[in-house]
């Protein structure tokens, strides 16, 4: 590990120490966990495909009708 120095506002440092104490870890470990979680946060834990096929209205085929739908949308006056 490499040692580093950080600066915090007084209240933030107090709250961070309190949270670390509640978790039963050192302030350094608490900060390491936060940084680790943030760096891993860019990885998706949920498959974005879950939003597809949620409903089945059966009345729309955007792939087939997209040109007509766009033409209708552009033909309507703007609000």
ChimeraX commands (.cxc) that place a marker at each C-alpha (Angstrom):
marker #1 position 0.00,0.00,0.00 radius 0.5
marker #1 position 1.02,3.57,-0.54 radius 0.5
marker #1 position 0.45,6.21,2.09 radius 0.5
marker #1 position -1.31,9.45,1.10 radius 0.5
marker #1 position -2.67,12.57,2.76 radius 0.5
marker #1 position -6.19,13.92,2.32 radius 0.5
marker #1 position -7.90,17.11,3.50 radius 0.5
marker #1 position -11.49,17.15,4.76 radius 0.5
marker #1 position -13.83,19.78,6.12 radius 0.5
marker #1 position -14.07,19.42,9.91 radius 0.5
marker #1 position -17.69,18.22,9.90 radius 0.5
marker #1 position -17.09,15.74,7.09 radius 0.5
marker #1 position -14.10,14.23,8.86 radius 0.5
marker #1 position -16.07,13.92,12.10 radius 0.5
marker #1 position -18.96,12.21,10.29 radius 0.5
marker #1 position -16.59,9.89,8.41 radius 0.5
marker #1 position -14.89,8.86,11.64 radius 0.5
marker #1 position -18.28,8.22,13.23 radius 0.5
marker #1 position -19.37,6.09,10.28 radius 0.5
marker #1 position -16.12,4.11,10.32 radius 0.5
marker #1 position -16.55,3.51,14.04 radius 0.5
marker #1 position -20.13,2.28,13.47 radius 0.5
marker #1 position -18.80,-0.13,10.84 radius 0.5
marker #1 position -16.01,-1.29,13.14 radius 0.5
marker #1 position -13.22,-0.25,10.76 radius 0.5
marker #1 position -10.51,2.38,10.72 radius 0.5
marker #1 position -11.01,5.67,8.92 radius 0.5
marker #1 position -8.41,4.55,6.37 radius 0.5
marker #1 position -10.30,1.31,5.68 radius 0.5
marker #1 position -13.57,3.23,5.39 radius 0.5
marker #1 position -12.06,5.58,2.79 radius 0.5
marker #1 position -10.48,2.65,0.90 radius 0.5
marker #1 position -13.88,0.94,0.71 radius 0.5
marker #1 position -15.54,4.09,-0.58 radius 0.5
marker #1 position -12.90,4.57,-3.26 radius 0.5
marker #1 position -13.07,0.91,-4.24 radius 0.5
marker #1 position -16.87,1.02,-4.52 radius 0.5
marker #1 position -16.72,4.20,-6.58 radius 0.5
marker #1 position -14.16,2.77,-8.97 radius 0.5
marker #1 position -16.23,-0.38,-9.42 radius 0.5
marker #1 position -19.41,1.68,-9.83 radius 0.5
marker #1 position -18.84,1.96,-13.56 radius 0.5
marker #1 position -19.49,-1.77,-13.89 radius 0.5
marker #1 position -23.13,-2.64,-14.38 radius 0.5
marker #1 position -24.56,-5.06,-11.89 radius 0.5
marker #1 position -27.92,-5.33,-13.67 radius 0.5
marker #1 position -28.50,-6.52,-17.20 radius 0.5
marker #1 position -29.98,-3.55,-19.13 radius 0.5
marker #1 position -31.90,-6.07,-21.23 radius 0.5
marker #1 position -34.39,-6.56,-18.39 radius 0.5
marker #1 position -36.37,-3.54,-19.63 radius 0.5
marker #1 position -37.15,-5.20,-22.97 radius 0.5
marker #1 position -40.25,-7.33,-23.45 radius 0.5
marker #1 position -41.90,-5.94,-20.32 radius 0.5
marker #1 position -45.23,-5.51,-22.03 radius 0.5
marker #1 position -46.99,-7.03,-24.98 radius 0.5
marker #1 position -49.54,-4.64,-26.41 radius 0.5
marker #1 position -49.37,-6.45,-29.71 radius 0.5
marker #1 position -50.42,-3.25,-31.44 radius 0.5
marker #1 position -47.12,-1.70,-32.45 radius 0.5
marker #1 position -44.19,-2.64,-34.60 radius 0.5
marker #1 position -41.80,0.29,-34.56 radius 0.5
marker #1 position -39.29,-1.54,-36.73 radius 0.5
marker #1 position -41.89,-1.99,-39.45 radius 0.5
marker #1 position -43.72,1.34,-39.05 radius 0.5
marker #1 position -40.91,3.71,-38.05 radius 0.5
marker #1 position -40.86,5.68,-41.32 radius 0.5
marker #1 position -44.61,6.30,-41.18 radius 0.5
marker #1 position -44.44,7.21,-37.47 radius 0.5
marker #1 position -41.65,9.71,-38.08 radius 0.5
marker #1 position -43.49,11.26,-41.02 radius 0.5
marker #1 position -46.60,11.69,-38.88 radius 0.5
marker #1 position -44.62,13.21,-36.03 radius 0.5
marker #1 position -42.94,15.77,-38.29 radius 0.5
marker #1 position -46.21,16.59,-40.06 radius 0.5
marker #1 position -47.91,17.60,-36.81 radius 0.5
marker #1 position -47.62,21.28,-35.81 radius 0.5
marker #1 position -45.21,21.99,-32.97 radius 0.5
marker #1 position -46.71,22.75,-29.57 radius 0.5
marker link #1:1,2 radius 0.2
marker link #1:2,3 radius 0.2
marker link #1:3,4 radius 0.2
marker link #1:4,5 radius 0.2
marker link #1:5,6 radius 0.2
marker link #1:6,7 radius 0.2
marker link #1:7,8 radius 0.2
marker link #1:8,9 radius 0.2
marker link #1:9,10 radius 0.2
marker link #1:10,11 radius 0.2
marker link #1:11,12 radius 0.2
marker link #1:12,13 radius 0.2
marker link #1:13,14 radius 0.2
marker link #1:14,15 radius 0.2
marker link #1:15,16 radius 0.2
marker link #1:16,17 radius 0.2
marker link #1:17,18 radius 0.2
marker link #1:18,19 radius 0.2
marker link #1:19,20 radius 0.2
marker link #1:20,21 radius 0.2
marker link #1:21,22 radius 0.2
marker link #1:22,23 radius 0.2
marker link #1:23,24 radius 0.2
marker link #1:24,25 radius 0.2
marker link #1:25,26 radius 0.2
marker link #1:26,27 radius 0.2
marker link #1:27,28 radius 0.2
marker link #1:28,29 radius 0.2
marker link #1:29,30 radius 0.2
marker link #1:30,31 radius 0.2
marker link #1:31,32 radius 0.2
marker link #1:32,33 radius 0.2
marker link #1:33,34 radius 0.2
marker link #1:34,35 radius 0.2
marker link #1:35,36 radius 0.2
marker link #1:36,37 radius 0.2
marker link #1:37,38 radius 0.2
marker link #1:38,39 radius 0.2
marker link #1:39,40 radius 0.2
marker link #1:40,41 radius 0.2
marker link #1:41,42 radius 0.2
marker link #1:42,43 radius 0.2
marker link #1:43,44 radius 0.2
marker link #1:44,45 radius 0.2
marker link #1:45,46 radius 0.2
marker link #1:46,47 radius 0.2
marker link #1:47,48 radius 0.2
marker link #1:48,49 radius 0.2
marker link #1:49,50 radius 0.2
marker link #1:50,51 radius 0.2
marker link #1:51,52 radius 0.2
marker link #1:52,53 radius 0.2
marker link #1:53,54 radius 0.2
marker link #1:54,55 radius 0.2
marker link #1:55,56 radius 0.2
marker link #1:56,57 radius 0.2
marker link #1:57,58 radius 0.2
marker link #1:58,59 radius 0.2
marker link #1:59,60 radius 0.2
marker link #1:60,61 radius 0.2
marker link #1:61,62 radius 0.2
marker link #1:62,63 radius 0.2
marker link #1:63,64 radius 0.2
marker link #1:64,65 radius 0.2
marker link #1:65,66 radius 0.2
marker link #1:66,67 radius 0.2
marker link #1:67,68 radius 0.2
marker link #1:68,69 radius 0.2
marker link #1:69,70 radius 0.2
marker link #1:70,71 radius 0.2
marker link #1:71,72 radius 0.2
marker link #1:72,73 radius 0.2
marker link #1:73,74 radius 0.2
marker link #1:74,75 radius 0.2
marker link #1:75,76 radius 0.2
marker link #1:76,77 radius 0.2
marker link #1:77,78 radius 0.2
marker link #1:78,79 radius 0.2
view
